[in-house]
């Protein structure tokens, strides 16, 4: 069986495997700690190089633009509200005009119907009167012809 000696201690078999495992774990942990430290130092340098003033200036510009956009949006909203109110007033005015026009047209139609009926009644009366006169004249002529057949 293999054995080795370190610092006056002799290791064989299972103990030898435990020592090798412990040494490899210690070496791996040391390497991981070194890499972590190296990344930490790189990150520290990156953070140290950040220009806080530039970021703050950029944030101020963005904030100003947001305030302007909010104000512009409020102006648009106010303008749209005024436009809608104006359109509603115009629509109400047009509805009133349409109602007034409808009423005028109804009155005109009613008057035209009355005139038509009056005219029709007048024409009927005239026609009836003319027919009656014609009938009377024809009866009179017929009666004269019957009374004196040789006269005409």
NUVO-291767 format. One record per residue: residue in three letters; chain; x, y, z of N, C-alpha, C in turn. Coordinates in steps of 0.001 Angstrom, whole numbers, plus 500000, padded with zeros to 6 digits. Layout:
REM NUVO-291767
<rec res="ALA" chain="A" n_c1="X" n_c2="Y" n_c3="Z" ca_c1="X" ca_c2="Y" ca_c3="Z" c_c1="X" c_c2="Y" c_c3="Z"/>
...
REM end
This chain:
REM NUVO-291767
<rec res="UNK" chain="A" n_c1="500830" n_c2="498849" n_c3="500000" ca_c1="500000" ca_c2="500000" ca_c3="500000" c_c1="500892" c_c2="501237" c_c3="500000"/>
<rec res="UNK" chain="A" n_c1="500354" n_c2="502351" n_c3="499301" ca_c1="501158" ca_c2="503553" ca_c3="499171" c_c1="501023" c_c2="504392" c_c3="500432"/>
<rec res="UNK" chain="A" n_c1="502068" n_c2="505121" n_c3="500705" ca_c1="502045" ca_c2="506021" ca_c3="501848" c_c1="502933" c_c2="507217" c_c3="501551"/>
<rec res="UNK" chain="A" n_c1="502712" n_c2="508284" n_c3="502250" ca_c1="503601" ca_c2="509448" ca_c3="502107" c_c1="503693" c_c2="510136" c_c3="503454"/>
<rec res="UNK" chain="A" n_c1="504756" n_c2="510949" n_c3="503574" ca_c1="505046" ca_c2="511572" ca_c3="504856" c_c1="505093" c_c2="513071" c_c3="504653"/>
<rec res="UNK" chain="A" n_c1="504387" n_c2="513797" n_c3="505514" ca_c1="504395" ca_c2="515256" ca_c3="505461" c_c1="504584" c_c2="515736" c_c3="506889"/>
<rec res="UNK" chain="A" n_c1="505602" n_c2="516546" n_c3="507107" ca_c1="505876" ca_c2="517120" ca_c3="508429" c_c1="505969" c_c2="516071" c_c3="509514"/>
<rec res="UNK" chain="A" n_c1="506574" n_c2="514986" n_c3="509221" ca_c1="506791" ca_c2="513946" ca_c3="510214" c_c1="505582" c_c2="513069" c_c3="510430"/>
<rec res="UNK" chain="A" n_c1="504572" n_c2="513236" n_c3="509661" ca_c1="503403" ca_c2="512386" ca_c3="509808" c_c1="503303" c_c2="511503" c_c3="508576"/>
<rec res="UNK" chain="A" n_c1="502968" n_c2="510306" n_c3="508769" ca_c1="502853" ca_c2="509351" ca_c3="507687" c_c1="501373" c_c2="509084" c_c3="507437"/>
<rec res="UNK" chain="A" n_c1="501019" n_c2="509166" n_c3="506144" ca_c1="499628" ca_c2="508934" ca_c3="505748" c_c1="499549" c_c2="507768" c_c3="504807"/>
<rec res="UNK" chain="A" n_c1="498568" n_c2="506893" n_c3="505044" ca_c1="498367" ca_c2="505728" ca_c3="504203" c_c1="496881" c_c2="505546" c_c3="503936"/>
<rec res="UNK" chain="A" n_c1="496580" n_c2="504921" n_c3="502855" ca_c1="495222" ca_c2="504494" ca_c3="502509" c_c1="494188" c_c2="505595" c_c3="502539"/>
<rec res="UNK" chain="A" n_c1="493144" n_c2="505410" n_c3="503373" ca_c1="492009" ca_c2="506332" ca_c3="503453" c_c1="492416" c_c2="507700" c_c3="503951"/>
<rec res="UNK" chain="A" n_c1="493363" n_c2="507751" n_c3="504884" ca_c1="493815" ca_c2="509042" ca_c3="505400" c_c1="494494" c_c2="509837" c_c3="504294"/>
<rec res="UNK" chain="A" n_c1="495233" n_c2="509108" n_c3="503449" ca_c1="495918" ca_c2="509761" ca_c3="502341" c_c1="494879" c_c2="510412" c_c3="501414"/>
<rec res="UNK" chain="A" n_c1="493772" n_c2="509774" n_c3="501159" ca_c1="492736" ca_c2="510315" ca_c3="500285" c_c1="492074" c_c2="511535" c_c3="500944"/>
<rec res="UNK" chain="A" n_c1="491878" n_c2="511469" n_c3="502239" ca_c1="491282" ca_c2="512591" ca_c3="502958" c_c1="492197" c_c2="513797" c_c3="502886"/>
<rec res="UNK" chain="A" n_c1="493494" n_c2="513596" n_c3="503058" ca_c1="494442" ca_c2="514702" ca_c3="503016" c_c1="494500" c_c2="515286" c_c3="501607"/>
<rec res="UNK" chain="A" n_c1="494519" n_c2="514438" n_c3="500584" ca_c1="494550" ca_c2="514937" ca_c3="499201" c_c1="493266" c_c2="515720" c_c3="498870"/>
<rec res="UNK" chain="A" n_c1="492133" n_c2="515226" n_c3="499325" ca_c1="490872" ca_c2="515922" ca_c3="499099" c_c1="490879" c_c2="517278" c_c3="499800"/>
<rec res="UNK" chain="A" n_c1="491365" n_c2="517302" n_c3="501035" ca_c1="491418" ca_c2="518555" ca_c3="501791" c_c1="492345" c_c2="519552" c_c3="501107"/>
<rec res="UNK" chain="A" n_c1="493499" n_c2="519062" n_c3="500609" ca_c1="494462" ca_c2="519950" ca_c3="499941" c_c1="493879" c_c2="520485" c_c3="498625"/>
<rec res="UNK" chain="A" n_c1="493198" n_c2="519654" n_c3="497866" ca_c1="492624" ca_c2="520125" ca_c3="496600" c_c1="491479" c_c2="521109" c_c3="496873"/>
<rec res="UNK" chain="A" n_c1="490693" n_c2="520872" n_c3="497918" ca_c1="489626" ca_c2="521797" ca_c3="498289" c_c1="490213" c_c2="523137" c_c3="498711"/>
<rec res="UNK" chain="A" n_c1="491287" n_c2="523096" n_c3="499477" ca_c1="491961" ca_c2="524311" ca_c3="499920" c_c1="492523" c_c2="525075" c_c3="498725"/>
<rec res="UNK" chain="A" n_c1="493111" n_c2="524371" n_c3="497768" ca_c1="493658" ca_c2="525016" ca_c3="496569" c_c1="492542" c_c2="525629" c_c3="495722"/>
<rec res="UNK" chain="A" n_c1="491446" n_c2="524926" n_c3="495518" ca_c1="490313" ca_c2="525438" ca_c3="494739" c_c1="489674" c_c2="526656" c_c3="495405"/>
<rec res="UNK" chain="A" n_c1="489550" n_c2="526592" n_c3="496697" ca_c1="488971" ca_c2="527721" ca_c3="497437" c_c1="489864" c_c2="528948" c_c3="497315"/>
<rec res="UNK" chain="A" n_c1="491176" n_c2="528744" n_c3="497395" ca_c1="492119" ca_c2="529859" ca_c3="497262" c_c1="492016" c_c2="530475" c_c3="495875"/>
<rec res="UNK" chain="A" n_c1="491931" n_c2="529637" n_c3="494855" ca_c1="491816" ca_c2="530151" ca_c3="493480" c_c1="490498" c_c2="530937" c_c3="493306"/>
<rec res="UNK" chain="A" n_c1="489367" n_c2="530422" n_c3="493838" ca_c1="488077" ca_c2="531103" ca_c3="493756" c_c1="488132" c_c2="532439" c_c3="494483"/>
<rec res="UNK" chain="A" n_c1="488788" n_c2="532484" n_c3="495645" ca_c1="488906" ca_c2="533728" ca_c3="496403" c_c1="489719" c_c2="534746" c_c3="495609"/>
<rec res="UNK" chain="A" n_c1="490785" n_c2="534299" n_c3="494944" ca_c1="491609" ca_c2="535194" ca_c3="494133" c_c1="490789" c_c2="535773" c_c3="492972"/>
<rec res="UNK" chain="A" n_c1="490018" n_c2="534946" n_c3="492273" ca_c1="489194" ca_c2="535406" ca_c3="491153" c_c1="488116" c_c2="536392" c_c3="491640"/>
<rec res="UNK" chain="A" n_c1="487525" n_c2="536083" n_c3="492761" ca_c1="486517" ca_c2="536967" ca_c3="493324" c_c1="487134" c_c2="538318" c_c3="493663"/>
<rec res="UNK" chain="A" n_c1="488309" n_c2="538307" n_c3="494295" ca_c1="489012" ca_c2="539535" ca_c3="494668" c_c1="489353" c_c2="540344" c_c3="493417"/>
<rec res="UNK" chain="A" n_c1="489807" n_c2="539651" n_c3="492363" ca_c1="490163" ca_c2="540325" ca_c3="491113" c_c1="488921" c_c2="540994" c_c3="490494"/>
<rec res="UNK" chain="A" n_c1="487773" n_c2="540284" n_c3="490454" ca_c1="486532" ca_c2="540850" ca_c3="489936" c_c1="486071" c_c2="542020" c_c3="490800"/>
<rec res="UNK" chain="A" n_c1="486232" n_c2="541884" n_c3="492105" ca_c1="485845" ca_c2="542942" ca_c3="493031" c_c1="486657" c_c2="544206" c_c3="492762"/>
<rec res="UNK" chain="A" n_c1="487964" n_c2="544036" n_c3="492559" ca_c1="488828" ca_c2="545190" ca_c3="492294" c_c1="488469" c_c2="545827" c_c3="490946"/>
<rec res="UNK" chain="A" n_c1="488157" n_c2="545006" n_c3="489927" ca_c1="487746" ca_c2="545552" ca_c3="488636" c_c1="486442" c_c2="546344" c_c3="488777"/>
<rec res="UNK" chain="A" n_c1="485489" n_c2="545796" n_c3="489522" ca_c1="484207" ca_c2="546457" ca_c3="489730" c_c1="484399" c_c2="547745" c_c3="490521"/>
<rec res="UNK" chain="A" n_c1="485293" n_c2="547712" n_c3="491500" ca_c1="485582" ca_c2="548891" ca_c3="492310" c_c1="486143" c_c2="549998" c_c3="491418"/>
<rec res="UNK" chain="A" n_c1="486996" n_c2="549636" n_c3="490483" ca_c1="487575" ca_c2="550613" ca_c3="489553" c_c1="486491" c_c2="551170" c_c3="488614"/>
<rec res="UNK" chain="A" n_c1="485580" n_c2="550317" n_c3="488167" ca_c1="484491" ca_c2="550769" ca_c3="487290" c_c1="483581" c_c2="551738" c_c3="488037"/>
<rec res="UNK" chain="A" n_c1="483238" n_c2="551369" n_c3="489276" ca_c1="482373" ca_c2="552226" ca_c3="490086" c_c1="483075" c_c2="553547" c_c3="490378"/>
<rec res="UNK" chain="A" n_c1="484380" n_c2="553517" n_c3="490605" ca_c1="485131" ca_c2="554736" ca_c3="490890" c_c1="485172" c_c2="555648" c_c3="489675"/>
<rec res="UNK" chain="A" n_c1="485095" n_c2="555083" n_c3="488472" ca_c1="485169" ca_c2="555879" ca_c3="487246" c_c1="483811" c_c2="556412" c_c3="486787"/>
<rec res="UNK" chain="A" n_c1="482725" n_c2="556047" n_c3="487485" ca_c1="481395" ca_c2="556527" ca_c3="487103" c_c1="481327" c_c2="558026" c_c3="487369"/>
<rec res="UNK" chain="A" n_c1="480840" n_c2="558757" n_c3="486344" ca_c1="480711" ca_c2="560214" ca_c3="486455" c_c1="479323" c_c2="560530" c_c3="486997"/>
<rec res="UNK" chain="A" n_c1="479246" n_c2="560715" n_c3="488295" ca_c1="477974" ca_c2="560966" ca_c3="488961" c_c1="477355" c_c2="562280" c_c3="488478"/>
<rec res="UNK" chain="A" n_c1="478191" n_c2="563257" n_c3="488209" ca_c1="477700" ca_c2="564547" ca_c3="487728" c_c1="476999" c_c2="564414" c_c3="486386"/>
<rec res="UNK" chain="A" n_c1="477576" n_c2="563608" n_c3="485484" ca_c1="476968" ca_c2="563398" ca_c3="484167" c_c1="475630" c_c2="562685" c_c3="484309"/>
<rec res="UNK" chain="A" n_c1="475590" n_c2="561706" n_c3="485185" ca_c1="474336" ca_c2="560971" ca_c3="485404" c_c1="473287" c_c2="561905" c_c3="485993"/>
<rec res="UNK" chain="A" n_c1="473687" n_c2="562720" n_c3="486936" ca_c1="472748" ca_c2="563664" ca_c3="487541" c_c1="472261" c_c2="564677" c_c3="486511"/>
<rec res="UNK" chain="A" n_c1="473166" n_c2="565172" n_c3="485657" ca_c1="472771" ca_c2="566120" ca_c3="484610" c_c1="471793" c_c2="565464" c_c3="483647"/>
<rec res="UNK" chain="A" n_c1="472076" n_c2="564222" n_c3="483268" ca_c1="471188" ca_c2="563485" ca_c3="482364" c_c1="469821" c_c2="563279" c_c3="483014"/>
<rec res="UNK" chain="A" n_c1="469809" n_c2="562930" n_c3="484292" ca_c1="468539" ca_c2="562759" ca_c3="485011" c_c1="467763" c_c2="564071" c_c3="485068"/>
<rec res="UNK" chain="A" n_c1="468472" n_c2="565195" n_c3="485248" ca_c1="467811" ca_c2="566501" ca_c3="485269" c_c1="467189" c_c2="566822" c_c3="483912"/>
<rec res="UNK" chain="A" n_c1="467913" n_c2="566502" n_c3="482826" ca_c1="467382" ca_c2="566728" ca_c3="481475" c_c1="466130" c_c2="565879" c_c3="481268"/>
<rec res="UNK" chain="A" n_c1="466198" n_c2="564620" n_c3="481664" ca_c1="465043" ca_c2="563717" ca_c3="481520" c_c1="463863" c_c2="564228" c_c3="482345"/>
<rec res="UNK" chain="A" n_c1="464143" n_c2="564678" n_c3="483555" ca_c1="463085" ca_c2="565197" ca_c3="484421" c_c1="462437" c_c2="566441" c_c3="483812"/>
<rec res="UNK" chain="A" n_c1="463256" n_c2="567316" n_c3="483244" ca_c1="462741" ca_c2="568522" ca_c3="482592" c_c1="461853" c_c2="568144" c_c3="481410"/>
<rec res="UNK" chain="A" n_c1="462328" n_c2="567202" n_c3="480612" ca_c1="461532" ca_c2="566773" ca_c3="479454" c_c1="460224" c_c2="566140" c_c3="479900"/>
<rec res="UNK" chain="A" n_c1="460243" n_c2="565363" n_c3="480978" ca_c1="459010" ca_c2="564766" ca_c3="481500" c_c1="458043" c_c2="565849" c_c3="481966"/>
<rec res="UNK" chain="A" n_c1="458569" n_c2="566859" n_c3="482658" ca_c1="457711" ca_c2="567962" ca_c3="483103" c_c1="457094" c_c2="568677" c_c3="481906"/>
<rec res="UNK" chain="A" n_c1="457892" n_c2="568910" n_c3="480856" ca_c1="457381" ca_c2="569559" ca_c3="479647" c_c1="456321" c_c2="568691" c_c3="478972"/>
<rec res="UNK" chain="A" n_c1="456577" n_c2="567378" n_c3="478931" ca_c1="455609" ca_c2="566463" ca_c3="478314" c_c1="454307" c_c2="566446" c_c3="479106"/>
<rec res="UNK" chain="A" n_c1="454398" n_c2="566477" n_c3="480415" ca_c1="453190" ca_c2="566495" ca_c3="481252" c_c1="452411" c_c2="567788" c_c3="481006"/>
<rec res="UNK" chain="A" n_c1="453118" n_c2="568905" n_c3="480952" ca_c1="452457" ca_c2="570194" ca_c3="480694" c_c1="451807" c_c2="570206" c_c3="479316"/>
<rec res="UNK" chain="A" n_c1="452526" n_c2="569672" n_c3="478318" ca_c1="451985" ca_c2="569601" ca_c3="476958" c_c1="450739" c_c2="568728" c_c3="476931"/>
<rec res="UNK" chain="A" n_c1="450773" n_c2="567612" n_c3="477648" ca_c1="449620" ca_c2="566711" ca_c3="477722" c_c1="448433" c_c2="567416" c_c3="478370"/>
<rec res="UNK" chain="A" n_c1="448700" n_c2="568196" n_c3="479412" ca_c1="447614" ca_c2="568947" ca_c3="480057" c_c1="447021" c_c2="569961" c_c3="479084"/>
<rec res="UNK" chain="A" n_c1="447889" n_c2="570635" n_c3="478318" ca_c1="447400" ca_c2="571596" ca_c3="477324" c_c1="446527" c_c2="570912" c_c3="476285"/>
<rec res="UNK" chain="A" n_c1="446967" n_c2="569747" n_c3="475816" ca_c1="446185" ca_c2="568990" ca_c3="474830" c_c1="444827" c_c2="568598" c_c3="475422"/>
<rec res="UNK" chain="A" n_c1="444851" n_c2="568119" n_c3="476660" ca_c1="443616" ca_c2="567705" ca_c3="477324" c_c1="442658" c_c2="568890" c_c3="477455"/>
<rec res="UNK" chain="A" n_c1="443192" n_c2="570032" n_c3="477853" ca_c1="442370" ca_c2="571224" ca_c3="477997" c_c1="441810" c_c2="571653" c_c3="476639"/>
<rec res="UNK" chain="A" n_c1="442665" n_c2="571624" n_c3="475607" ca_c1="442214" ca_c2="571984" ca_c3="474265" c_c1="441133" c_c2="571045" c_c3="473766"/>
<rec res="UNK" chain="A" n_c1="441305" n_c2="569757" n_c3="473989" ca_c1="440300" ca_c2="568777" ca_c3="473562" c_c1="438984" c_c2="568995" c_c3="474300"/>
<rec res="UNK" chain="A" n_c1="439077" n_c2="569285" n_c3="475588" ca_c1="437861" ca_c2="569535" ca_c3="476362" c_c1="437128" c_c2="570750" c_c3="475795"/>
<rec res="UNK" chain="A" n_c1="437878" n_c2="571821" n_c3="475503" ca_c1="437258" ca_c2="573015" ca_c3="474929" c_c1="436642" c_c2="572704" c_c3="473563"/>
<rec res="UNK" chain="A" n_c1="437345" n_c2="571919" n_c3="472749" ca_c1="436816" ca_c2="571544" ca_c3="471433" c_c1="435530" c_c2="570736" c_c3="471569"/>
<rec res="UNK" chain="A" n_c1="435514" n_c2="569799" n_c3="472503" ca_c1="434321" ca_c2="568963" ca_c3="472701" c_c1="433149" c_c2="569827" c_c3="473159"/>
<rec res="UNK" chain="A" n_c1="433400" n_c2="570746" n_c3="474076" ca_c1="432332" ca_c2="571637" ca_c3="474551" c_c1="431804" c_c2="572474" c_c3="473390"/>
<rec res="UNK" chain="A" n_c1="432721" n_c2="572987" n_c3="472569" ca_c1="432315" ca_c2="573787" ca_c3="471403" c_c1="431477" c_c2="572954" c_c3="470434"/>
<rec res="UNK" chain="A" n_c1="431898" n_c2="571728" n_c3="470177" ca_c1="431151" ca_c2="570839" ca_c3="469265" c_c1="429767" c_c2="570535" c_c3="469838"/>
<rec res="UNK" chain="A" n_c1="429701" n_c2="570312" n_c3="471154" ca_c1="428398" ca_c2="570045" ca_c3="471772" c_c1="427472" c_c2="571254" c_c3="471625"/>
<rec res="UNK" chain="A" n_c1="428023" n_c2="572455" n_c3="471822" ca_c1="427208" ca_c2="573659" ca_c3="471664" c_c1="426722" c_c2="573789" c_c3="470222"/>
<rec res="UNK" chain="A" n_c1="427611" n_c2="573532" n_c3="469262" ca_c1="427217" ca_c2="573607" ca_c3="467860" c_c1="426145" c_c2="572571" c_c3="467537"/>
<rec res="UNK" chain="A" n_c1="426326" n_c2="571360" n_c3="468074" ca_c1="425337" ca_c2="570302" ca_c3="467832" c_c1="423984" c_c2="570704" c_c3="468421"/>
<rec res="UNK" chain="A" n_c1="423990" n_c2="571297" n_c3="469621" ca_c1="422732" ca_c2="571752" ca_c3="470222" c_c1="422092" c_c2="572835" c_c3="469361"/>
<rec res="UNK" chain="A" n_c1="422922" n_c2="573767" n_c3="468878" ca_c1="422407" ca_c2="574847" ca_c3="468039" c_c1="421812" c_c2="574282" c_c3="466742"/>
<rec res="UNK" chain="A" n_c1="422494" n_c2="573316" n_c3="466145" ca_c1="421994" ca_c2="572703" ca_c3="464904" c_c1="420695" c_c2="571951" c_c3="465183"/>
<rec res="UNK" chain="A" n_c1="420626" n_c2="571241" n_c3="466307" ca_c1="419382" ca_c2="570541" ca_c3="466665" c_c1="418233" c_c2="571539" c_c3="466810"/>
<rec res="UNK" chain="A" n_c1="418503" n_c2="572670" n_c3="467462" ca_c1="417462" ca_c2="573687" ca_c3="467614" c_c1="417027" c_c2="574220" c_c3="466251"/>
<rec res="UNK" chain="A" n_c1="417991" n_c2="574452" n_c3="465370" ca_c1="417658" ca_c2="574942" ca_c3="464029" c_c1="416848" c_c2="573907" c_c3="463252"/>
<rec res="UNK" chain="A" n_c1="417216" n_c2="572639" n_c3="463386" ca_c1="416477" ca_c2="571575" ca_c3="462695" c_c1="415047" c_c2="571501" c_c3="463226"/>
<rec res="UNK" chain="A" n_c1="414908" n_c2="571592" n_c3="464542" ca_c1="413556" ca_c2="571567" ca_c3="465122" c_c1="412726" c_c2="572745" c_c3="464610"/>
<rec res="UNK" chain="A" n_c1="413352" n_c2="573926" n_c3="464580" ca_c1="412641" ca_c2="575102" ca_c3="464094" c_c1="412266" c_c2="574927" c_c3="462618"/>
<rec res="UNK" chain="A" n_c1="413190" n_c2="574400" n_c3="461833" ca_c1="412902" ca_c2="574166" ca_c3="460407" c_c1="411791" c_c2="573143" c_c3="460244"/>
<rec res="UNK" chain="A" n_c1="411828" n_c2="572069" n_c3="461036" ca_c1="410767" ca_c2="571065" ca_c3="460966" c_c1="409419" c_c2="571696" c_c3="461283"/>
<rec res="UNK" chain="A" n_c1="409402" n_c2="572529" n_c3="462301" ca_c1="408144" ca_c2="573179" ca_c3="462675" c_c1="407656" c_c2="574084" c_c3="461550"/>
<rec res="UNK" chain="A" n_c1="408566" n_c2="574858" n_c3="460946" ca_c1="408184" ca_c2="575725" ca_c3="459829" c_c1="407641" c_c2="574892" c_c3="458665"/>
<rec res="UNK" chain="A" n_c1="408309" n_c2="573781" n_c3="458373" ca_c1="407860" ca_c2="572931" ca_c3="457267" c_c1="406491" c_c2="572336" c_c3="457581"/>
<rec res="UNK" chain="A" n_c1="406278" n_c2="571906" n_c3="458817" ca_c1="404967" ca_c2="571369" ca_c3="459199" c_c1="403875" c_c2="572426" c_c3="459019"/>
<rec res="UNK" chain="A" n_c1="404176" n_c2="573645" n_c3="459477" ca_c1="403199" ca_c2="574726" ca_c3="459339" c_c1="402923" c_c2="574984" c_c3="457861"/>
<rec res="UNK" chain="A" n_c1="403981" n_c2="575015" n_c3="457039" ca_c1="403809" ca_c2="575247" ca_c3="455604" c_c1="402975" c_c2="574136" c_c3="454970"/>
<rec res="UNK" chain="A" n_c1="403254" n_c2="572892" n_c3="455361" ca_c1="402495" ca_c2="571761" ca_c3="454811" c_c1="401031" c_c2="571861" c_c3="455233"/>
<rec res="UNK" chain="A" n_c1="400802" n_c2="572192" n_c3="456509" ca_c1="399424" ca_c2="572324" ca_c3="456987" c_c1="398690" c_c2="573429" c_c3="456219"/>
<rec res="UNK" chain="A" n_c1="399354" n_c2="574576" n_c3="456035" ca_c1="398733" ca_c2="575679" ca_c3="455283" c_c1="398480" c_c2="575269" c_c3="453836"/>
<rec res="UNK" chain="A" n_c1="399456" n_c2="574570" n_c3="453230" ca_c1="399281" ca_c2="574115" ca_c3="451844" c_c1="398123" c_c2="573137" c_c3="451757"/>
<rec res="UNK" chain="A" n_c1="398000" n_c2="572232" n_c3="452735" ca_c1="396868" ca_c2="571286" ca_c3="452749" c_c1="395546" c_c2="572044" c_c3="452866"/>
<rec res="UNK" chain="A" n_c1="395529" n_c2="573045" n_c3="453743" ca_c1="394299" ca_c2="573822" ca_c3="453897" c_c1="393944" c_c2="574529" c_c3="452593"/>
<rec res="UNK" chain="A" n_c1="394976" n_c2="575164" n_c3="451961" ca_c1="394718" ca_c2="575843" ca_c3="450691" c_c1="394281" c_c2="574857" c_c3="449629"/>
<rec res="UNK" chain="A" n_c1="394920" n_c2="573684" n_c3="449593" ca_c1="394557" ca_c2="572665" ca_c3="448614" c_c1="393108" c_c2="572234" c_c3="448810"/>
<rec res="UNK" chain="A" n_c1="392765" n_c2="571951" n_c3="450084" ca_c1="391395" ca_c2="571533" ca_c3="450367" c_c1="390401" c_c2="572641" c_c3="450019"/>
<rec res="UNK" chain="A" n_c1="390763" n_c2="573873" n_c3="450355" ca_c1="389887" ca_c2="574998" ca_c3="450032" c_c1="389726" c_c2="575132" c_c3="448523"/>
<rec res="UNK" chain="A" n_c1="390856" n_c2="575044" n_c3="447829" ca_c1="390823" ca_c2="575152" ca_c3="446363" c_c1="390021" c_c2="574003" c_c3="445772"/>
<rec res="UNK" chain="A" n_c1="390253" n_c2="572779" n_c3="446276" ca_c1="389526" ca_c2="571612" ca_c3="445781" c_c1="388033" c_c2="571775" c_c3="446028"/>
<rec res="UNK" chain="A" n_c1="387699" n_c2="572215" n_c3="447253" ca_c1="386283" ca_c2="572426" ca_c3="447563" c_c1="385702" c_c2="573511" c_c3="446659"/>
<rec res="UNK" chain="A" n_c1="386476" n_c2="574587" n_c3="446446" ca_c1="386017" ca_c2="575673" ca_c3="445580" c_c1="385831" c_c2="575177" c_c3="444151"/>
<rec res="UNK" chain="A" n_c1="386820" n_c2="574405" n_c3="443639" ca_c1="386703" ca_c2="573864" ca_c3="442283" c_c1="385526" c_c2="572908" c_c3="442173"/>
<rec res="UNK" chain="A" n_c1="385329" n_c2="572098" n_c3="443199" ca_c1="384208" ca_c2="571158" ca_c3="443191" c_c1="382890" c_c2="571922" c_c3="443177"/>
<rec res="UNK" chain="A" n_c1="382837" n_c2="572960" n_c3="444006" ca_c1="381597" ca_c2="573763" ca_c3="444054" c_c1="381364" c_c2="574428" c_c3="442704"/>
<rec res="UNK" chain="A" n_c1="382450" n_c2="575002" n_c3="442120" ca_c1="382315" ca_c2="575635" ca_c3="440801" c_c1="381884" c_c2="574613" c_c3="439763"/>
<rec res="UNK" chain="A" n_c1="382524" n_c2="573427" n_c3="439803" ca_c1="382185" ca_c2="572381" ca_c3="438837" c_c1="380741" c_c2="571948" c_c3="439029"/>
<rec res="UNK" chain="A" n_c1="380348" n_c2="571767" n_c3="440267" ca_c1="378955" ca_c2="571371" ca_c3="440538" c_c1="377996" c_c2="572449" c_c3="440042"/>
<rec res="UNK" chain="A" n_c1="378339" n_c2="573718" n_c3="440317" ca_c1="377487" ca_c2="574823" ca_c3="439879" c_c1="377421" c_c2="574874" c_c3="438359"/>
<rec res="UNK" chain="A" n_c1="378616" n_c2="574742" n_c3="437710" ca_c1="378641" ca_c2="574765" ca_c3="436239" c_c1="377847" c_c2="573595" c_c3="435664"/>
<rec res="UNK" chain="A" n_c1="378011" n_c2="572425" n_c3="436281" ca_c1="377272" ca_c2="571251" ca_c3="435819" c_c1="375767" c_c2="571475" c_c3="435986"/>
<rec res="UNK" chain="A" n_c1="375407" n_c2="572071" n_c3="437107" ca_c1="373989" ca_c2="572318" ca_c3="437353" c_c1="373456" c_c2="573315" c_c3="436317"/>
<rec res="UNK" chain="A" n_c1="374234" n_c2="574388" n_c3="436059" ca_c1="373810" ca_c2="575367" ca_c3="435060" c_c1="373710" c_c2="574717" c_c3="433686"/>
<rec res="UNK" chain="A" n_c1="374700" n_c2="573892" n_c3="433348" ca_c1="374698" ca_c2="573210" ca_c3="432051" c_c1="373484" c_c2="572295" c_c3="431952"/>
<rec res="UNK" chain="A" n_c1="373232" n_c2="571583" n_c3="433037" ca_c1="372094" ca_c2="570669" ca_c3="433069" c_c1="370796" c_c2="571458" c_c3="432894"/>
<rec res="UNK" chain="A" n_c1="370712" n_c2="572599" n_c3="433575" ca_c1="369499" ca_c2="573413" ca_c3="433484" c_c1="369327" c_c2="573953" c_c3="432061"/>
<rec res="UNK" chain="A" n_c1="370436" n_c2="574398" n_c3="431452" ca_c1="370354" ca_c2="574904" ca_c3="430076" c_c1="369946" c_c2="573791" c_c3="429108"/>
<rec res="UNK" chain="A" n_c1="370551" n_c2="572613" n_c3="429319" ca_c1="370202" ca_c2="571499" ca_c3="428441" c_c1="368732" c_c2="571104" c_c3="428627"/>
<rec res="UNK" chain="A" n_c1="368300" n_c2="571091" n_c3="429881" ca_c1="366899" ca_c2="570750" ca_c3="430138" c_c1="365978" c_c2="571796" c_c3="429493"/>
<rec res="UNK" chain="A" n_c1="366414" n_c2="573063" n_c3="429608" ca_c1="365594" ca_c2="574132" ca_c3="429032" c_c1="365533" c_c2="573985" c_c3="427512"/>
<rec res="UNK" chain="A" n_c1="366664" n_c2="573722" n_c3="426889" ca_c1="366697" ca_c2="573536" ca_c3="425433" c_c1="365884" c_c2="572313" c_c3="425051"/>
<rec res="UNK" chain="A" n_c1="366059" n_c2="571268" n_c3="425807" ca_c1="365324" ca_c2="570049" ca_c3="425521" c_c1="363814" c_c2="570302" c_c3="425652"/>
<rec res="UNK" chain="A" n_c1="363448" n_c2="571029" n_c3="426690" ca_c1="362049" ca_c2="571319" ca_c3="426911" c_c1="361515" c_c2="572180" c_c3="425769"/>
<rec res="UNK" chain="A" n_c1="362267" n_c2="573161" n_c3="425304" ca_c1="361835" ca_c2="574012" ca_c3="424194" c_c1="361708" c_c2="573179" c_c3="422930"/>
<rec res="UNK" chain="A" n_c1="362700" n_c2="572268" n_c3="422768" ca_c1="362655" ca_c2="571426" ca_c3="421577" c_c1="361440" c_c2="570509" c_c3="421638"/>
<rec res="UNK" chain="A" n_c1="361115" n_c2="570046" n_c3="422826" ca_c1="359963" ca_c2="569171" ca_c3="422964" c_c1="358670" c_c2="569970" c_c3="422809"/>
<rec res="UNK" chain="A" n_c1="358690" n_c2="571194" n_c3="423341" ca_c1="357492" ca_c2="572006" ca_c3="423236" c_c1="357265" c_c2="572463" c_c3="421786"/>
<rec res="UNK" chain="A" n_c1="358256" n_c2="572762" n_c3="421103" ca_c1="358126" ca_c2="573230" ca_c3="419721" c_c1="359195" c_c2="572524" c_c3="418883"/>
<rec res="UNK" chain="A" n_c1="358912" n_c2="571388" n_c3="418350" ca_c1="359923" ca_c2="570637" ca_c3="417642" c_c1="360365" c_c2="571276" c_c3="416337"/>
<rec res="UNK" chain="A" n_c1="359642" n_c2="572179" n_c3="415795" ca_c1="360007" ca_c2="572754" ca_c3="414525" c_c1="360709" c_c2="574089" c_c3="414640"/>
<rec res="UNK" chain="A" n_c1="360977" n_c2="574556" n_c3="415798" ca_c1="361512" ca_c2="575897" ca_c3="415962" c_c1="363001" c_c2="575984" c_c3="415635"/>
<rec res="UNK" chain="A" n_c1="363744" n_c2="575093" n_c3="415851" ca_c1="365217" ca_c2="575241" ca_c3="415649" c_c1="365684" c_c2="574618" c_c3="414421"/>
REM end
